[in-house]
Structure formats: structure tokens, C-alpha cells
Amino acid sequence: MEITEVRIKLVEEAGEKLKAFCSITLDNCFVVRDLKIIEGANGLFVAMPSRRLTAHCPHCGTKNHLKACYCNQCGARLREPPIPRDAEGRERLYADIAHPINSACREMIQRKVIEAFHQERVRASQPGYVSRYEDYETGQFQADAPQATKPSGESTRGGPVGKPPAARPPQGPHSRPAENKAPSSRPNSSAEAG
């Protein structure tokens, strides 16, 4: 596995532990977004994308985060459920959505992301700096643009009804794989195609 692209979005709030958000592209095929670069007691480290752990409301069954005092759906007062703890005894309030399975992979990701972070800080100090990181939450990319309505008999995706939409180049933090790469080295790849 190779990290083929790293994009950094610097956080410019002084005194904060969170220094940047990051997305990584693996083998020009798979993107992992929302990694965080955090200033810890021992320097910078990369935190994987995560979600809050939840428990169900005993009254309506809705999921609420573990520290919630009241249900987000029915408003019932919640008893604090037993909170899971990690090996060091710290409360686990979040779970990683994606994470490396072994330490070698974690170290490779950490090294590449921290290196890209330092390069991005140098670029940010240059006049005319514009971040390459796409902020998807703002809706500023083409896929979220409203579709124009078409006359009857045509879809809003750019072609006659019943035909698949035309292929578009990748958007966001993706880059097109190199055109001159060697064919797949997977065994039986030709048998899978037929």
C-alpha cells in the first residue's frame, strides 16, 4: 500500500491542540478523510477519523452519545451508562471509523502526514497561499451543484432517459492514476473480467 496523496487543511486558532485536518489517498484508489493532526504532550500525532460512542434511550430507543443527560428524541432524563475504558483506564467516548491494523502502517501514515503538514505550513507562509484541501461541508464542489431541469425525455444528469450518465473525472482529493502504470499484477485478473 502506498499513500499517493496527502491534503492538509491548517487550523489557525492559536493555543489549540488541533493543528490541522487531513485526507489521504491510498494507491490512487481510496480516500480517508477527517484525520486530525494534534499537538500532544510528546509532539505531533495523527488521530484517525472517529465517531462518538452511543447508548440507546430506555424510553424511545434513540441513540444518544454516552455523556448525554437527556434523550435527543423524547427528552427523557438518561441514566449514565457504564462507560467503556481503554487499557490505561481512560474513558472511551469515541471509536475510530478507520484505523491501521499494525504499528508499521500507523508509523508510515504518521510520517507521511506530519511531513506533509510541515510542508503545508511552509506553503501557508508564502504570499498568495491557497489550501489544496477541499472543504466538502461548504458545498463548494461540483457534485453538489443543483442540476438543471431538462425538457421531457431527457434526464437531469445530462443525457436521454435510460442511458447511463457520462463518466466524469474524479473530484475532491482524488487524482487520476498514472496512465502508464503496469497492468494489474493480481493473479487471475483476466479471468475475473470475463
Contact map, one row per residue, 1 for C-alpha under 8 A:
11100000000000000000000001100000000000000000000000000000000000000000000000000000000000000000000000000000000000000000000000000000000000000000000000000000000000000000000000000000000000000000000000
11110000000000000000000001100000000000000000000000000000000000000000000000000000000000000000000000000000000000000000000000000000000000000000000000000000000000000000000000000000000000000000000000
11111100000000000000000111110000000000000000000000000000000000000000000000000000000000000000000000000000000010010000000000000000000000000000000000000000000000000000000000000000000000000000000000
01111100000000000000000111110000000000000000000000000000000000000000000000000000000000000000000000000000000000000000000000000000000000000000000000000000000000000000000000000000000000000000000000
00111110000000000000000111010000000000000000000000000000000000000000000000000000000000000000000000000000000000000000000000000000000000000000000000000000000000000000000000001100000000000000000000
00111111000000000000011110000000000000000000000000000000000000000000000000000000000000000000000000000000000000011001000000000000000000000000000000000000000000000000000000000000000000000000000000
00001111100000000000011100000000000000000000000000000000000000000000000000000000000000000000000000000000000000000001000000000000000110000000000000000000000000000000000000001000000000000000000000
00000111110000000001111000000000000000000000000000000000000000000000000000000000000000000000000000000000000000000001100100000000001110000000000000000000000000000000000000000000000000000000000000
00000011111000000001110000000000000000000000000000000000000000000000000000000000000000000000000000000000000000000000000000000000001110000000000000000000000000000000000000000000000000000000000000
00000001111100000011100000000000000000000000000000000000000000000000000000000000000000000000000000000000000000000000000110000000000000000000000000000000000000000000000000000000000000000000000000
00000000111110000111100000000000000000000000000000000000000000000000000000000000000000000000000000000000000000000000000000000000000000000000000000000000000000000000000000000000000000000000000000
00000000011111000010000000000000000000000000000000000000000000000000000000000000000000000000000000000000000000000000000000000000000000000000000000000000000000000000000000000000000000000000000000
00000000001111110000000000000000000000000000000000000000000000000000000000000000000000000000000000000000000000000000000000000000000000000000000000000000000000000000000000000000000000000000000000
00000000000111110000000000000000000000000000000000000000000000000000000000000000000000000000000000000000000000000000000000000000000000000000000000000000000000000000000000000000000000000000000000
00000000000011111000000000000000000000000000000000000000000000000000000000000000000000000000000000000000000000000000000000000000000000000000000000000000000000000000000000000000000000000000000000
00000000000011111110000000000000000000000000000000000000000000000000000000000000000000000000000000000000000000000000000000000000000000000000000000000000000000000000000000000000000000000000000000
00000000000000111110000000000000000001110000000000000000000000000000000000000000000000000000000000000000000000000000000000000000000000000000000000000000000000000000000000000000000000000000000000
00000000001000011111000000000000000111100000000000000000000000000000000000000000000000000000000000000000000000000000000000000000000000000000000000000000000000000000000000000000000000000000000000
00000000011100011111100000000000000111100000000000000000000000000000000000000000000000000000000000000000000000000000000000000000000000000000000000000000000000000000000000000000000000000000000000
00000001111000000111110000000000000111000000000000000000000000000000000000000000000000000000000000000000000000000000100000000000000000000000000000000000000000000000000000000000000000000000000000
00000001111000000011111000000000011110000000000000000000000000000000000000000000000000000000000000000000000000000000000000000000000000000000000000000000000000000000000000000000000000000000000000
00000111100000000001111100000000111110000000000000000000000000000000000000000000000000000000000000000000000000001000000000000000000010000000000000000000000000000000000000000000000000000000000000
00000111000000000000111110000011111000000000000000000000000000000000000000000000000000000000000000000000000000000000000000000000000010000000000000000000000000000000000000001000000000000000000000
00111110000000000000011111000011100000000000000000000000000000000000000000000000000000000000000000000000000000000000000000000000000000000000000000000000000000000000000000000000000000000000000000
00111100000000000000001111111111000000000000000000000000000000000000000000000000000000000000000000000000000000000000000000000000000000000000000000000000000000000000000000001100000000000000000000
11111000000000000000000111111110000000000000000000000000000000000000000000000000000000000000000000000000000000000000000000000000000000000000000000000000000000000000000000000000000000000000000000
11110000000000000000000011111100000000000000000000000000000000000000000000000000000000000000000000000000000000000000000000000000000000000000000000000000000000000000000000000000000000000000000000
00111000000000000000000011111100000000000000000000000000000000000000000000000000000000000000000000000000000000000000000000000000000000000000000000000000000000000000000000000111100000000000000000
00000000000000000000000011111110000000000000000000000000000000000000000000000000000000000000000000000000000000000000000000000000000000000000000000000000000000000000000000000100100000000000000000
00000000000000000000000011111111000000000000000000000000000000000000000000000000000000000000000000000000000000000000000000000000000000000000000000000000000000000000000000000000000000000000000000
00000000000000000000001111001111100000000000000000000000000000000000000000000000000000000000000000000000000000000000000000000000000000000000000000000000000000000000000000001100000000000000000000
00000000000000000000001110000111111000000000000000000000000000000000000000000000000000000000000001000000000000000000000000000000000000000000000000000000000000000000000000000000000000000000000000
00000000000000000000011100000011111000000000000010000000000000000000000000000000000000000000000000000000000000000000000000000000000000000000000000000000000000000000000000000000000000000000000000
00000000000000000000111000000001111100000000000110000000000000000000000000000000000000000000000000000000000000000000000000000000000000000000000000000000000000000000000000000000000000000000000000
00000000000000000000111000000001111110000000011110000000000000000000000000000000000000000000000000000000000000000000000000000000000000000000000000000000000000000000000000000000000000000000000000
00000000000000000111110000000000011111000000011110000000000000000000000000000000000000000000000000000000000000000000000000000000000000000000000000000000000000000000000000000000000000000000000000
00000000000000000111110000000000001111100001111000000000000000000000000000000000000000000000000000000000000000000100000000000000000000000000000000000000000000000000000000000000000000000000000000
00000000000000001111000000000000000111110001111000000000000000000000000000000000000000000000000000000000000000000000000000000000000000000000000000000000000000000000000000000000000000000000000000
00000000000000001110000000000000000011111111100000000000000000000000000000000000000000000000000000000000000000000000000000000000000000000000000000000000000000000000000000000000000000000000000000
00000000000000001000000000000000000001111111100000000000000000000000000000000000000000000000000000000000000000000000000000000000000000000000000000000000000000000000000000000000000000000000000000
00000000000000000000000000000000000000111110000000000000000000000000000000000000000000000000000000000000000000000000000000000000000000000000000000000000000000000000000000000000000000000000000000
00000000000000000000000000000000000000111111000000000000000000000000000000000000000000000000000000000000000000000000000000000000000000000000000000000000000000000000000000000000000000000000000000
00000000000000000000000000000000000000111111100000000000000000000000000000000000000000000000000000000000000000000000000000000000000000000000000000000000000000000000000000000000000000000000000000
00000000000000000000000000000000000011110111110000000000000000000000000000000000000000000000000000000000000000000100000000000000000000000000000000000000000000000000000000000000000000000000000000
00000000000000000000000000000000000011110011111000000000000000000000000000000000000000000000000000000000000001000100000000000000000000000000000000000000000000000000000000000000000000000000000000
00000000000000000000000000000000001111000001111100000000000000000000000000000000000000000000000000000000000001001100000000000000000000000000000000000000000000000000000000000000000000000000000000
00000000000000000000000000000000001111000000111110000000000000000000000000000000000000000000000000000000000000000000000000000000000000000000000000000000000000000000000000000000000000000000000000
00000000000000000000000000000000011100000000011111000000000000000000000000000000000000000000000111100000000000000000000000000000000000000000000000000000000000000000000000000000000000000000000000
00000000000000000000000000000000111100000000001111100000000000000000000000000000000000000000000111100000000000000000000000000000000000000000000000000000000000000000000000000000000000000000000000
00000000000000000000000000000000000000000000000111110000000000000000000000000000000000000000011111000000000000000000000000000000000000000000000000000000000000000000000000000000000000000000000000
00000000000000000000000000000000000000000000000011111000000000000000000000000000000000000000011110000000000000000000000000000000000000000000000000000000000000000000000000000000000000000000000000
00000000000000000000000000000000000000000000000001111100000000001100000000000000000000000000111000000000000000000000000000000000000000000000000000000000000000000000000000000000000000000000000000
00000000000000000000000000000000000000000000000000111110000000001100000000000000000000000001111000000000000000000000000000000000000000000000000000000000000000000000000000000000000000000000000000
00000000000000000000000000000000000000000000000000011111000000111100000000000000000000000000000000000000000000000000000000000000000000000000000000000000000000000000000000000000000000000000000000
00000000000000000000000000000000000000000000000000001111100000111100000000000000100000000000000000000000000000000000000000000000000000000000000000000000000000000000000000000000000000000000000000
00000000000000000000000000000000000000000000000000000111110011110000000000000000000000000000000000000000000000000000000000000000000000000000000000000000000000000000000000000000000000000000000000
00000000000000000000000000000000000000000000000000000011111111110000001000010100000000000000000000000000000000000000000000000000000000000000000000000000000000000000000000000000000000000000000000
00000000000000000000000000000000000000000000000000000001111110000000000000000100000000000000000000000000000000000000000000000000000000000000000000000000000000000000000000000000000000000000000000
00000000000000000000000000000000000000000000000000000000111110000000000001010000000000000000000000000000000000000000000000000000000000000000000000000000000000000000000000000000000000000000000000
00000000000000000000000000000000000000000000000000000000111111000000000011000000000000000000000000000000000000000000000000000000000000000000000000000000000000000000000000000000000000000000000000
00000000000000000000000000000000000000000000000000000001111111100000000000000000000000000000000000000000000000000000000000000000000000000000000000000000000000000000000000000000000000000000000000
00000000000000000000000000000000000000000000000000000001100111110000001110000000000000000000000000000000000000000000000000000000000000000000000000000000000000000000000000000000000000000000000000
00000000000000000000000000000000000000000000000000000111100011111000000000000000000000000000000000000000000000000000000000000000000000000000000000000000000000000000000000000000000000000000000000
00000000000000000000000000000000000000000000000000000111100001111101001100000000000000000000000000000000000000000000000000000000000000000000000000000000000000000000000000000000000000000000000000
00000000000000000000000000000000000000000000000000011110000000111111000000000000000000000000000000000000000000000000000000000000000000000000000000000000000000000000000000000000000000000000000000
00000000000000000000000000000000000000000000000000011110000000011111000000000001101000000000100000000000000000000000000000000000000000000000000000000000000000000000000000000000000000000000000000
00000000000000000000000000000000000000000000000000000000000000001111100000000001000000000000000000000000000000000000000000000000000000000000000000000000000000000000000000000000000000000000000000
00000000000000000000000000000000000000000000000000000000000000011111111000000101000000000000000000000000000000000000000000000000000000000000000000000000000000000000000000000000000000000000000000
00000000000000000000000000000000000000000000000000000000000000000011111000001111000000000000000000000000000000000000000000000000000000000000000000000000000000000000000000000000000000000000000000
00000000000000000000000000000000000000000000000000000000000000000001111100111100000000000000000000000000000000000000000000000000000000000000000000000000000000000000000000000000000000000000000000
00000000000000000000000000000000000000000000000000000000100001010001111111111100000000000000000000000000000000000000000000000000000000000000000000000000000000000000000000000000000000000000000000
00000000000000000000000000000000000000000000000000000000000001010000011111100000000000000000000000000000000000000000000000000000000000000000000000000000000000000000000000000000000000000000000000
00000000000000000000000000000000000000000000000000000000000101000000001111100000000000000000000000000000000000000000000000000000000000000000000000000000000000000000000000000000000000000000000000
00000000000000000000000000000000000000000000000000000000001100000000001111110000000000000000000000000000000000000000000000000000000000000000000000000000000000000000000000000000000000000000000000
00000000000000000000000000000000000000000000000000000000000000000000011111111000000000000000000000000000000000000000000000000000000000000000000000000000000000000000000000000000000000000000000000
00000000000000000000000000000000000000000000000000000000101000000000011001111100000000000000000000000000000000000000000000000000000000000000000000000000000000000000000000000000000000000000000000
00000000000000000000000000000000000000000000000000000000000000000000111000111110000000000000000000000000000000000000000000000000000000000000000000000000000000000000000000000000000000000000000000
00000000000000000000000000000000000000000000000000000000110000000001111000011111000000000000000000000000000000000000000000000000000000000000000000000000000000000000000000000000000000000000000000
00000000000000000000000000000000000000000000000000000000000000000000100000001111100000000000000000000000000000000000000000000000000000000000000000000000000000000000000000000000000000000000000000
00000000000000000000000000000000000000000000000000000000000000000111100000000111110000000000000000000000000000000000000000000000000000000000000000000000000000000000000000000000000000000000000000
00000000000000000000000000000000000000000000000000000010000000000100000000000011111000000000000000000000000000000000000000000000000000000000000000000000000000000000000000000000000000000000000000
00000000000000000000000000000000000000000000000000000000000000000000000000000001111100000000000000000000000000000000000000000000000000000000000000000000000000000000000000000000000000000000000000
00000000000000000000000000000000000000000000000000000000000000000100000000000000111110000011100000000000000000000000000000000000000000000000000000000000000000000000000000000000000000000000000000
00000000000000000000000000000000000000000000000000000000000000000000000000000000011111000011100000000000000000000000000000000000000000000000000000000000000000000000000000000000000000000000000000
00000000000000000000000000000000000000000000000000000000000000000000000000000000001111111111000000000000000000000000000000000000000000000000000000000000000000000000000000000000000000000000000000
00000000000000000000000000000000000000000000000000000000000000000000000000000000000111111111000000000000000000000000000000000000000000000000000000000000000000000000000000000000000000000000000000
00000000000000000000000000000000000000000000000000000000000000000000000000000000000011111100000000000000000000000000000000000000000000000000000000000000000000000000000000000000000000000000000000
00000000000000000000000000000000000000000000000000000000000000000000000000000000000011111100000000000000000000000000000000000000000000000000000000000000000000000000000000000000000000000000000000
00000000000000000000000000000000000000000000000000000000000000000000000000000000000011111110000000000000000000000000000000000000000000000000000000000000000000000000000000000000000000000000000000
00000000000000000000000000000000000000000000000000000000000000000000000000000000000011111111000000000000000000000000000000000000000000000000000000000000000000000000000000000000000000000000000000
00000000000000000000000000000000000000000000000000000000000000000000000000000000001111001111100000000000000000000000000000000000000000000000000000000000000000000000000000000000000000000000000000
00000000000000000000000000000000000000000000000000001000000000000000000000000000001111000111111000000000000000000000000000000000000000000000000000000000000000000000000000000000000000000000000000
00000000000000000000000000000000000000000000000000011000000000000100000000000000001100000011111000000000000000000000000000000000000000000000000000000000000000000000000000000000000000000000000000
00000000000000000000000000000000000000000000000001111000000000000000000000000000000000000001111100000000000000000000000000000000000000000000000000000000000000000000000000000000000000000000000000
00000000000000000000000000000000000000000000000001111000000000000000000000000000000000000001111110000000000000000000000000000000000000000000000000000000000000000000000000000000000000000000000000
00000000000000000000000000000000000000000000000111100000000000000000000000000000000000000000011111100000000000000000000000000000000000000000000000000000000000000000000000000000000000000000000000
00000000000000000000000000000000000000000000000111100000000000000000000000000000000000000000001111100000000000000000000000000000000000000000000000000000000000000000000000000000000000000000000000
00000000000000000000000000000001000000000000000111000000000000000000000000000000000000000000000111110000000000000000000000000000000000000000000000000000000000000000000000000000000000000000000000
00000000000000000000000000000000000000000000000110000000000000000000000000000000000000000000000111111000000000000000000000000000000000000000000000000000000000000000000000000000000000000000000000
00000000000000000000000000000000000000000000000000000000000000000000000000000000000000000000000001111110110000000000000000000000000000000000000000000000000000000000000000000000000000000000000000
00000000000000000000000000000000000000000000000000000000000000000000000000000000000000000000000000111110110000000000000000000000000000000000000000000000000000000000000000000000000000000000000000
00000000000000000000000000000000000000000000000000000000000000000000000000000000000000000000000000011111110000000000000000000000000000000000000000000000000000000000000000000000000000000000000000
00000000000000000000000000000000000000000000000000000000000000000000000000000000000000000000000000011111111000000000000000000000000000000000000000000000000000000000000000000000000000000000000000
00000000000000000000000000000000000000000000000000000000000000000000000000000000000000000000000000000111111100000000000000000000000000000000000000000000000000000000000000000000000000000000000000
00000000000000000000000000000000000000000000000000000000000000000000000000000000000000000000000000011111111110000000000000000000000000000000000000000000000000000000000000000000000000000000000000
00000000000000000000000000000000000000000000000000000000000000000000000000000000000000000000000000011111111111000000000000000000000000000000000000000000000000000000000000000000000000000000000000
00000000000000000000000000000000000000000000000000000000000000000000000000000000000000000000000000000011111111100000000000000000000000000000000000000000000000000000000000000000000000000000000000
00000000000000000000000000000000000000000000000000000000000000000000000000000000000000000000000000000001111111110000000000000000000000000000000000000000000000000000000000000000000000000000000000
00100000000000000000000000000000000000000000000000000000000000000000000000000000000000000000000000000000111111111000000000000000000000000000000000000000000000000000000000000000000000000000000000
00000000000000000000000000000000000000000000110000000000000000000000000000000000000000000000000000000000011111111100000000000000000000000000000000000000000000000000000000000000000000000000000000
00000000000000000000000000000000000000000000000000000000000000000000000000000000000000000000000000000000001111111110000000000000000000000000000000000000000000000000000000000000000000000000000000
00100100000000000000000000000000000000000000000000000000000000000000000000000000000000000000000000000000000111111111000000000000000000000000000000000000000000000000000000000000000000000000000000
00000100000000000000010000000000000000000000010000000000000000000000000000000000000000000000000000000000000011111111100000000000000000000000000000000000000000000000000000000000000000000000000000
00000000000000000000000000000000000010000001110000000000000000000000000000000000000000000000000000000000000001111111110000000000000000000000000000000000000000000000000000000000000000000000000000
00000000000000000000000000000000000000000000000000000000000000000000000000000000000000000000000000000000000000111111111000000000000000000000000000000000000000000000000000000000000000000000000000
00000111000000000000000000000000000000000000000000000000000000000000000000000000000000000000000000000000000000011111111100000000000000000000000000000000000000000000000000000000000000000000000000
00000001000000000001000000000000000000000000000000000000000000000000000000000000000000000000000000000000000000001111111110000000000000000000000000000000000000000000000000000000000000000000000000
00000000000000000000000000000000000000000000000000000000000000000000000000000000000000000000000000000000000000000111111111000000000000000000000000000000000000000000000000000000000000000000000000
00000000000000000000000000000000000000000000000000000000000000000000000000000000000000000000000000000000000000000011111111100000000000000000000000000000000000000000000000000000000000000000000000
00000001010000000000000000000000000000000000000000000000000000000000000000000000000000000000000000000000000000000001111111110000000000000000000000000000000000000000000000000000000000000000000000
00000000010000000000000000000000000000000000000000000000000000000000000000000000000000000000000000000000000000000000111111111000000000000000000000000000000000000000000000000000000000000000000000
00000000000000000000000000000000000000000000000000000000000000000000000000000000000000000000000000000000000000000000011111111100000000000000000000000000000000000000000000000000000000000000000000
00000000000000000000000000000000000000000000000000000000000000000000000000000000000000000000000000000000000000000000001111111100100000000000000000000000000000000000000000000000000000000000000000
00000000000000000000000000000000000000000000000000000000000000000000000000000000000000000000000000000000000000000000000111111110111000000000000000000000000000000000000000000000000000000000000000
00000000000000000000000000000000000000000000000000000000000000000000000000000000000000000000000000000000000000000000000011111110100000000000000000000000000000000000000000000000000000000000000000
00000000000000000000000000000000000000000000000000000000000000000000000000000000000000000000000000000000000000000000000001111111100000000000000000000000000000000000000000000000000000000000000000
00000000000000000000000000000000000000000000000000000000000000000000000000000000000000000000000000000000000000000000000000011111100000000000000000000000000000000000000000000000000000000000000000
00000000000000000000000000000000000000000000000000000000000000000000000000000000000000000000000000000000000000000000000000000111110000000000000000000000000000000000000000000000000000000000000000
00000000000000000000000000000000000000000000000000000000000000000000000000000000000000000000000000000000000000000000000000111111111000000000000000000000000000000000000000000000000000000000000000
00000000000000000000000000000000000000000000000000000000000000000000000000000000000000000000000000000000000000000000000000010001111100000000000000000000000000000000000000000000000000000000000000
00000001100000000000000000000000000000000000000000000000000000000000000000000000000000000000000000000000000000000000000000010000111111000000000000000000000000000000000000000000000000000000000000
00000011100000000000000000000000000000000000000000000000000000000000000000000000000000000000000000000000000000000000000000000000011111000000000000000000000000000000000000000000000000000000000000
00000011100000000000011000000000000000000000000000000000000000000000000000000000000000000000000000000000000000000000000000000000001111100000000000000000000000000000000000001000000000000000000000
00000000000000000000000000000000000000000000000000000000000000000000000000000000000000000000000000000000000000000000000000000000001111110000100000000000000000000000000000011000000000000000000000
00000000000000000000000000000000000000000000000000000000000000000000000000000000000000000000000000000000000000000000000000000000000011111111000000000000000000000000000000000000000000000000000000
00000000000000000000000000000000000000000000000000000000000000000000000000000000000000000000000000000000000000000000000000000000000001111111100000000000000000000000000000000000000000000000000000
00000000000000000000000000000000000000000000000000000000000000000000000000000000000000000000000000000000000000000000000000000000000000111111000000000000000000000000000000000000000000000000000000
00000000000000000000000000000000000000000000000000000000000000000000000000000000000000000000000000000000000000000000000000000000000000111111000000000000000000000000000000000000000000000000000000
00000000000000000000000000000000000000000000000000000000000000000000000000000000000000000000000000000000000000000000000000000000000000111111100110000000000000000000000000000000000000000000000000
00000000000000000000000000000000000000000000000000000000000000000000000000000000000000000000000000000000000000000000000000000000000000111111110100000000000000000000000000000000000000000000000000
00000000000000000000000000000000000000000000000000000000000000000000000000000000000000000000000000000000000000000000000000000000000001010011111110000000000000000000000000010000000000000000000000
00000000000000000000000000000000000000000000000000000000000000000000000000000000000000000000000000000000000000000000000000000000000000000001111110000000000000000000000000100000000000000000000000
00000000000000000000000000000000000000000000000000000000000000000000000000000000000000000000000000000000000000000000000000000000000000000000111110000000000000000000000000000000000000000000000000
00000000000000000000000000000000000000000000000000000000000000000000000000000000000000000000000000000000000000000000000000000000000000000011111111000000000000000000000000000000000000000000000000
00000000000000000000000000000000000000000000000000000000000000000000000000000000000000000000000000000000000000000000000000000000000000000010111111100000000000000000000000000000000000000000000000
00000000000000000000000000000000000000000000000000000000000000000000000000000000000000000000000000000000000000000000000000000000000000000000000111110000000000000000000000000000000000000000000000
00000000000000000000000000000000000000000000000000000000000000000000000000000000000000000000000000000000000000000000000000000000000000000000000011111000000110000000000000000000000000000000000000
00000000000000000000000000000000000000000000000000000000000000000000000000000000000000000000000000000000000000000000000000000000000000000000000001111100000100000000000000000000000000000000000000
00000000000000000000000000000000000000000000000000000000000000000000000000000000000000000000000000000000000000000000000000000000000000000000000000111110001100000000000000000000000000000000000000
00000000000000000000000000000000000000000000000000000000000000000000000000000000000000000000000000000000000000000000000000000000000000000000000000011111011100000000000000000000000000000000000000
00000000000000000000000000000000000000000000000000000000000000000000000000000000000000000000000000000000000000000000000000000000000000000000000000001111110000000000000000000000000000000000000000
00000000000000000000000000000000000000000000000000000000000000000000000000000000000000000000000000000000000000000000000000000000000000000000000000000111111000000000000000000000000000000000000000
00000000000000000000000000000000000000000000000000000000000000000000000000000000000000000000000000000000000000000000000000000000000000000000000000000011111000011000000000000000000000000000000000
00000000000000000000000000000000000000000000000000000000000000000000000000000000000000000000000000000000000000000000000000000000000000000000000000000111111101111000000000000000000000000000000000
00000000000000000000000000000000000000000000000000000000000000000000000000000000000000000000000000000000000000000000000000000000000000000000000000001101111111111000000000000000000000000000000000
00000000000000000000000000000000000000000000000000000000000000000000000000000000000000000000000000000000000000000000000000000000000000000000000000111100011111100000000000000000000000000000000000
00000000000000000000000000000000000000000000000000000000000000000000000000000000000000000000000000000000000000000000000000000000000000000000000000100000001111100000100000000000000000000000000000
00000000000000000000000000000000000000000000000000000000000000000000000000000000000000000000000000000000000000000000000000000000000000000000000000000000011111110000110000000000000000000000000000
00000000000000000000000000000000000000000000000000000000000000000000000000000000000000000000000000000000000000000000000000000000000000000000000000000000011111111011110000000000000000000000000000
00000000000000000000000000000000000000000000000000000000000000000000000000000000000000000000000000000000000000000000000000000000000000000000000000000000111001111110000000000000000000000000000000
00000000000000000000000000000000000000000000000000000000000000000000000000000000000000000000000000000000000000000000000000000000000000000000000000000000111000111110000000000000000000000000000000
00000000000000000000000000000000000000000000000000000000000000000000000000000000000000000000000000000000000000000000000000000000000000000000000000000000000000011111000000000000000000000000000000
00000000000000000000000000000000000000000000000000000000000000000000000000000000000000000000000000000000000000000000000000000000000000000000000000000000000000111111100000000000000000000000000000
00000000000000000000000000000000000000000000000000000000000000000000000000000000000000000000000000000000000000000000000000000000000000000000000000000000000000100111110000000000000000000000000000
00000000000000000000000000000000000000000000000000000000000000000000000000000000000000000000000000000000000000000000000000000000000000000000000000000000000011100011111000000000000000000000000000
00000000000000000000000000000000000000000000000000000000000000000000000000000000000000000000000000000000000000000000000000000000000000000000000000000000000001100001111100000000000000000000000000
00000000000000000000000000000000000000000000000000000000000000000000000000000000000000000000000000000000000000000000000000000000000000000000000000000000000000000000111110000000000000000000000000
00000000000000000000000000000000000000000000000000000000000000000000000000000000000000000000000000000000000000000000000000000000000000000000000000000000000000000000011111000000000000000000000000
00000000000000000000000000000000000000000000000000000000000000000000000000000000000000000000000000000000000000000000000000000000000000000000000000000000000000000000001111100001000000000000000000
00000000000000000000000000000000000000000000000000000000000000000000000000000000000000000000000000000000000000000000000000000000000000000000000000000000000000000000000111110111000000000000000000
00000000000000000000000000000000000000000000000000000000000000000000000000000000000000000000000000000000000000000000000000000000000000000000010000000000000000000000000011111110000000000000000000
00000000000000000000000000000000000000000000000000000000000000000000000000000000000000000000000000000000000000000000000000000000000001000000100000000000000000000000000001111100000000000000000000
00001010000000000000001010000010000000000000000000000000000000000000000000000000000000000000000000000000000000000000000000000000000011000000000000000000000000000000000000111110000000000000000000
00001000000000000000000010011010000000000000000000000000000000000000000000000000000000000000000000000000000000000000000000000000000000000000000000000000000000000000000001111111000000000000000000
00000000000000000000000000010000000000000000000000000000000000000000000000000000000000000000000000000000000000000000000000000000000000000000000000000000000000000000000001101111100000000000000000
00000000000000000000000000010000000000000000000000000000000000000000000000000000000000000000000000000000000000000000000000000000000000000000000000000000000000000000000011000111110000000000000000
00000000000000000000000000011000000000000000000000000000000000000000000000000000000000000000000000000000000000000000000000000000000000000000000000000000000000000000000000000011111010000000000000
00000000000000000000000000000000000000000000000000000000000000000000000000000000000000000000000000000000000000000000000000000000000000000000000000000000000000000000000000000001111110000000000000
00000000000000000000000000000000000000000000000000000000000000000000000000000000000000000000000000000000000000000000000000000000000000000000000000000000000000000000000000000000111110000000000000
00000000000000000000000000000000000000000000000000000000000000000000000000000000000000000000000000000000000000000000000000000000000000000000000000000000000000000000000000000000011111000000000000
00000000000000000000000000000000000000000000000000000000000000000000000000000000000000000000000000000000000000000000000000000000000000000000000000000000000000000000000000000000111111100000000000
00000000000000000000000000000000000000000000000000000000000000000000000000000000000000000000000000000000000000000000000000000000000000000000000000000000000000000000000000000000000111110000000000
00000000000000000000000000000000000000000000000000000000000000000000000000000000000000000000000000000000000000000000000000000000000000000000000000000000000000000000000000000000000011111000000000
00000000000000000000000000000000000000000000000000000000000000000000000000000000000000000000000000000000000000000000000000000000000000000000000000000000000000000000000000000000000001111100100000
00000000000000000000000000000000000000000000000000000000000000000000000000000000000000000000000000000000000000000000000000000000000000000000000000000000000000000000000000000000000000111110100000
00000000000000000000000000000000000000000000000000000000000000000000000000000000000000000000000000000000000000000000000000000000000000000000000000000000000000000000000000000000000000011111100000
00000000000000000000000000000000000000000000000000000000000000000000000000000000000000000000000000000000000000000000000000000000000000000000000000000000000000000000000000000000000000001111100000
00000000000000000000000000000000000000000000000000000000000000000000000000000000000000000000000000000000000000000000000000000000000000000000000000000000000000000000000000000000000000000111111100
00000000000000000000000000000000000000000000000000000000000000000000000000000000000000000000000000000000000000000000000000000000000000000000000000000000000000000000000000000000000000011111111110
00000000000000000000000000000000000000000000000000000000000000000000000000000000000000000000000000000000000000000000000000000000000000000000000000000000000000000000000000000000000000000001111111
00000000000000000000000000000000000000000000000000000000000000000000000000000000000000000000000000000000000000000000000000000000000000000000000000000000000000000000000000000000000000000001111111
00000000000000000000000000000000000000000000000000000000000000000000000000000000000000000000000000000000000000000000000000000000000000000000000000000000000000000000000000000000000000000001111111
00000000000000000000000000000000000000000000000000000000000000000000000000000000000000000000000000000000000000000000000000000000000000000000000000000000000000000000000000000000000000000000111111
00000000000000000000000000000000000000000000000000000000000000000000000000000000000000000000000000000000000000000000000000000000000000000000000000000000000000000000000000000000000000000000011111
